[in-house]
Structures are given as structure tokens and as C-alpha cells.
Amino acid sequence: MADKSGFEFKVGIFVFIGLIILVIFVLMIGDFRLINIGYNFKVKFKFANGVKVSAPVRLSGVEVGEVRKITVGYNVQTKEPEVIISVWVKKDAMIPSDSRVWVNMLGLLGEKYIEIIPGSNYTSLLKEGSLIRGEDPISIQELTDLSRQIALEAQGVIKNVAVTLDKLNDSLDSLNTILLNAKEGKGNLGKLFFDDALYNNIEEMFSELKKHPWKLLYRPKSDR
């Protein structure tokens, strides 16, 4: 019995050590830390665009933390909805207070996450409990309304262009008619270019003026 109990004890110790090694191995593969040192700050939005708790937080494209809590409320002063997102980041994440923060998306239908682009004021960094204003993303409804407005404006522009083209076409038709009549000797323009009698009269008039230029200054006395 003593030998059997000693054997079972040794097997138990072996299994226990094996489990500890397995747990350590799994934690190493997952880059899991039992104690994460960092700080929390809050980001205020009007529209969170579907970001969820535990969503990644990226600083200059590098993952530095995660979303810990999301609170939806109402701002009495502005009379608008208000979303407060509590963010945790690593202690070495230096985020200036003038940084830009918004909800971004991996691909067209990918995971939503918090994107942070650092500002330039490194003398004033975010710290535990800080609050920063985020840039509100455009909702699908706003995109739809904007697309509809652009489409209506485009229709108006196209209609105006069509009216202008119609007027231009009418003007070209009128000009074509005038030129066609002139080519056939019709109208004043046609007579000017194609009527020999009118041409001869004009030529005689200029010849007379060349011979007697004083006639330009001569004014006959009117009968009284």
C-alpha cells in the first residue's frame, strides 16, 4: 500500500508540473500578461459607429490598448446624445492632448477600433482620467443624405447644361439659316456679297470719294 501511494503521489506531482508547463506555454504563445500596467482615459463622441468593448486601440497604427467601457448618455447643455468610451493604454503610450481620435474600421466590413494620431504638444500628455474629444464618424444615413443631395445638385447642373446646349443649338441653327440665305443671295448679307449691282454701287462710291475727297466734308444747303 505504501508503494502504491508513493507511486500515485509521484504521478500527481508529474501531472501537476505538466499542467503548469502547459499553462505557461499557452500564456507565452498568446503574449498574455497577468499584470498589465497602463492608464485609462476617456473619449467623448456623439456617434460611436458600432465600436464595442474590448475593441483594439491603435496609436499611429500600433496596437497599444483596448476599449474597457462604453457609456451612452445625453448632454443637457448641447441637447445632443453623448457617448463616453473608456480606453486603457499601456504606460509607455505617450499621447499628446491635441491628438486626433476617431473610430476606424479594418476594411469595408472589418473590425471597428479606436484610431489615435498623435498631436504635436508633447508637453501636455493624456494621463489617468483625462478626457479628449473624438472626431465623430459619418453615419450611413448621413452618407445617404449627402449622396442624395449630390445627386440632386448634379441633376440641376445637367438640366442647366441641357438648356444651354438647346439655346446654343438654336443659335447655331439661326446662324446656319443666315449663312445659307447669304449663300443664296438672300437678305442684306447675301446682297452685300452676291448682288453685283450693290457691289458696283459701293465700288463707284469709293472711286468717287478717291477722286473728290472734299465731298466727305460737303454738306448741301437745305431748302428753306
NORKAKA-V644225 format. One record per backbone hydrogen bond with DSSP energy under -0.5 kcal/mol. CO is the residue of the C=O (numbers start at 1). NH is the residue of the N-H. E is the energy in kcal/mol with one decimal. If there is no record, write none. Layout:
# NORKAKA-V644225
co & nh & e
CO & NH & E
CO & NH & E
This chain:
# NORKAKA-V644225
co & nh & e
1 & 5 & -2.5
2 & 6 & -2.3
3 & 7 & -2.1
4 & 8 & -2.3
5 & 9 & -2.1
6 & 10 & -2.0
7 & 11 & -2.5
8 & 12 & -2.4
9 & 13 & -2.3
10 & 14 & -2.3
11 & 15 & -2.6
12 & 16 & -2.6
13 & 17 & -2.6
14 & 18 & -2.2
15 & 19 & -2.4
16 & 20 & -2.2
17 & 21 & -2.4
18 & 22 & -2.3
19 & 23 & -2.6
20 & 24 & -2.4
21 & 25 & -2.2
22 & 26 & -2.4
23 & 27 & -2.5
24 & 28 & -2.2
25 & 29 & -2.2
26 & 30 & -2.2
27 & 32 & -2.5
28 & 31 & -0.9
34 & 36 & -0.5
35 & 37 & -0.6
36 & 38 & -0.6
37 & 91 & -1.7
39 & 89 & -2.4
40 & 129 & -2.9
41 & 87 & -3.3
42 & 132 & -2.4
43 & 85 & -2.8
44 & 134 & -2.7
45 & 83 & -3.3
47 & 137 & -0.7
48 & 51 & -1.2
52 & 55 & -1.7
55 & 67 & -2.2
56 & 114 & -2.4
57 & 64 & -2.9
57 & 65 & -1.3
58 & 60 & -0.6
58 & 116 & -2.2
59 & 62 & -1.5
62 & 59 & -3.2
64 & 90 & -2.2
65 & 57 & -1.9
66 & 88 & -2.7
67 & 54 & -3.1
69 & 86 & -3.2
71 & 84 & -3.1
73 & 82 & -2.1
74 & 76 & -0.7
75 & 79 & -1.7
75 & 80 & -1.0
80 & 75 & -2.9
82 & 73 & -3.4
82 & 84 & -0.5
83 & 45 & -3.0
83 & 85 & -0.6
84 & 71 & -2.9
84 & 86 & -0.6
85 & 43 & -2.3
85 & 87 & -0.5
86 & 68 & -2.7
86 & 69 & -1.4
87 & 41 & -2.3
88 & 66 & -2.1
89 & 39 & -2.1
90 & 93 & -1.8
92 & 94 & -1.0
93 & 95 & -0.8
94 & 96 & -0.6
95 & 126 & -3.3
96 & 99 & -1.4
100 & 117 & -2.7
101 & 135 & -3.6
102 & 104 & -0.6
102 & 115 & -3.0
104 & 113 & -2.1
105 & 107 & -1.0
111 & 106 & -2.1
113 & 104 & -3.0
113 & 115 & -0.6
114 & 58 & -3.1
115 & 102 & -2.0
116 & 60 & -2.7
116 & 118 & -0.6
117 & 100 & -2.4
120 & 122 & -1.6
121 & 97 & -0.6
121 & 124 & -1.3
124 & 97 & -3.0
127 & 130 & -2.3
130 & 42 & -3.3
132 & 44 & -2.4
132 & 134 & -0.5
134 & 136 & -0.6
135 & 103 & -0.6
139 & 143 & -2.2
140 & 144 & -2.4
141 & 145 & -2.8
142 & 146 & -2.7
143 & 147 & -2.6
144 & 148 & -2.4
145 & 149 & -2.5
146 & 150 & -2.5
147 & 151 & -2.4
148 & 152 & -2.3
149 & 153 & -2.5
150 & 154 & -2.5
151 & 155 & -2.3
152 & 156 & -2.2
153 & 157 & -2.3
154 & 158 & -2.7
155 & 159 & -2.5
156 & 160 & -2.4
157 & 161 & -2.5
158 & 162 & -2.4
159 & 163 & -2.4
160 & 164 & -2.5
161 & 165 & -2.5
162 & 166 & -2.3
163 & 167 & -2.4
164 & 168 & -2.6
165 & 169 & -2.6
166 & 170 & -2.5
167 & 171 & -2.4
168 & 172 & -2.5
169 & 173 & -2.3
170 & 174 & -2.4
171 & 175 & -2.7
172 & 176 & -2.5
173 & 177 & -2.3
174 & 178 & -2.4
175 & 179 & -2.6
176 & 180 & -2.4
177 & 181 & -2.6
178 & 182 & -2.5
179 & 183 & -2.4
180 & 184 & -1.5
181 & 186 & -3.6
182 & 185 & -1.1
186 & 190 & -1.1
187 & 191 & -2.5
188 & 192 & -2.3
189 & 193 & -1.7
190 & 194 & -3.0
191 & 195 & -1.8
194 & 196 & -0.8
195 & 199 & -2.2
196 & 200 & -2.9
197 & 201 & -2.4
198 & 202 & -2.3
199 & 203 & -2.4
200 & 204 & -2.7
201 & 205 & -2.2
202 & 206 & -2.2
203 & 207 & -2.2
204 & 208 & -2.4
205 & 209 & -2.0
206 & 210 & -2.0
207 & 211 & -1.8
208 & 212 & -2.8
212 & 215 & -1.7
213 & 216 & -1.9
214 & 217 & -1.3
214 & 218 & -0.8
